[in-house]
Amino acid sequence: MTETITHSEEETLRWAEDFSRQLNRGDVVALRGNLGAGKTVVSRGIARGLGFTGGVHSPSYALVHEYPNDPPIFHLDLYRLAPHADLHEIGVEHYSFSEGITLIEWPERLHGLDVGVHYEVQLERIDDETRKIRVIDLRKKETP
């Protein structure tokens, strides 16, 4: 696990750009944190770091935004997903997540559905500008 403190939105964006350099096609990143913690800011920075130059906004109403990029970026925001909703009903299986980088805001709404998360990014809002960012690489077995 790594931990970083950022002191502005721009610093959080730069952190996310740097973090994106370790991502590979097929990686899934779970973004956890309360409302206003910075999940969409991190998504924007990751997309920028992967070379995407368009706008990145929370897909709260659409649930999924696909950003044309190489690799493609799939941005899910499950905040408005009803409890125990069937992800197949909303068409998640139509996306080839293994072909791109997948960012999932509010992954706890998956209710235990295994989507193969590789990294968990935990965001904690310390104050208006300061964020504590923890990254857990779920592919590495941690020893006690």
C-alpha positions in Angstrom: 0.0 0.0 0.0 1.2 3.5 -0.8 -0.1 6.7 0.7 0.1 10.3 -0.6 -1.1 13.6 0.7 -2.1 16.2 -2.0 -2.8 19.9 -1.1 -4.8 21.1 -4.2 -6.9 19.8 -7.0 -4.1 20.4 -9.4 -1.7 18.4 -7.2 -4.3 15.6 -7.1 -4.6 15.7 -10.9 -0.8 15.4 -11.3 -0.7 12.5 -8.8 -3.4 10.7 -10.9 -1.4 11.4 -14.1 1.6 9.8 -12.5 -0.4 6.9 -11.2 -1.8 6.2 -14.7 1.7 5.4 -16.0 1.6 2.0 -14.2 -1.8 1.0 -15.7 -2.0 -1.5 -18.5 -4.8 -2.5 -20.9 -7.3 -4.5 -18.9 -6.6 -2.9 -15.5 -9.6 -2.1 -13.3 -9.3 0.7 -10.7 -11.8 1.0 -7.9 -12.2 4.6 -6.6 -13.5 4.8 -3.0 -14.3 7.8 -1.0 -17.2 10.0 0.3 -19.0 12.6 -1.9 -16.5 15.3 -2.7 -13.4 13.2 -1.9 -12.0 13.6 -5.4 -12.9 10.4 -7.3 -13.8 12.3 -10.5 -10.7 14.5 -10.2 -8.6 11.3 -10.0 -10.5 9.9 -13.0 -9.8 13.1 -14.9 -6.1 12.9 -14.0 -5.8 9.2 -15.0 -7.5 9.9 -18.3 -5.1 12.9 -18.9 -2.1 10.7 -18.0 -3.3 8.1 -20.5 -3.4 10.7 -23.3 -7.1 11.6 -23.4 -7.6 15.3 -24.1 -11.4 15.5 -23.9 -13.6 16.3 -20.9 -14.0 13.8 -18.1 -17.1 14.2 -16.0 -18.8 11.9 -13.6 -21.2 9.7 -15.5 -23.7 9.7 -12.6 -26.8 9.5 -14.9 -25.4 7.5 -17.7 -23.5 5.2 -15.3 -20.8 4.6 -18.0 -18.8 6.9 -20.2 -16.5 5.5 -22.7 -13.6 7.8 -23.7 -12.1 7.1 -27.1 -8.4 6.6 -26.4 -5.7 4.0 -26.9 -6.4 2.2 -24.8 -10.1 3.1 -24.4 -11.1 4.4 -21.0 -14.3 3.1 -19.4 -15.5 5.4 -16.5 -18.3 4.0 -14.3 -20.1 5.9 -11.6 -22.4 3.5 -9.7 -23.6 6.1 -7.1 -27.2 6.1 -8.6 -27.3 2.3 -9.1 -30.2 0.9 -7.2 -29.4 -1.6 -4.4 -28.9 -5.1 -5.8 -29.4 -3.8 -9.4 -28.6 -6.3 -12.1 -25.6 -4.9 -14.0 -26.6 -6.9 -17.0 -29.9 -5.0 -17.2 -27.9 -1.8 -17.6 -25.8 -3.2 -20.4 -22.4 -3.5 -18.7 -21.6 -6.7 -20.6 -21.6 -4.7 -23.9 -18.3 -3.1 -22.9 -15.0 -4.8 -23.5 -13.4 -3.7 -20.3 -10.4 -6.0 -20.9 -9.6 -3.9 -24.0 -9.1 -0.7 -22.0 -8.6 0.9 -18.6 -11.7 0.8 -16.3 -12.3 3.3 -13.6 -15.2 2.6 -11.1 -16.5 5.2 -8.7 -18.6 3.8 -5.9 -17.5 0.1 -6.4 -19.3 -0.9 -3.2 -22.5 -0.7 -5.3 -21.3 -3.9 -7.1 -22.5 -5.8 -4.1 -19.8 -8.4 -4.2 -19.8 -8.9 -8.0 -16.2 -9.7 -8.9 -15.2 -7.4 -11.8 -11.5 -8.1 -11.4 -10.3 -5.0 -9.6 -6.5 -4.6 -9.8 -6.1 -1.4 -7.9 -8.1 0.2 -5.1 -7.7 4.0 -4.7 -9.0 5.2 -1.4 -9.6 9.0 -1.1 -10.1 10.8 2.1 -11.0 14.5 2.2 -9.0 16.2 5.0 -10.2 19.7 4.2 -11.3 21.7 1.1 -8.0 21.2 -0.7 -6.2 18.4 1.1 -6.7 14.8 0.2 -5.1 11.6 1.6 -4.8 9.0 -1.2 -4.1 5.4 -0.5 -3.4 2.8 -3.3 -3.7 -0.9 -2.7 -2.4 -3.1 -5.5 -4.8 -6.1 -5.2 -2.6 -8.2 -7.5 0.1 -8.4 -4.8 -0.4 -10.7 -1.9 0.4 -8.8 1.3 2.1 -10.8 4.0 1.3 -10.2 7.7 
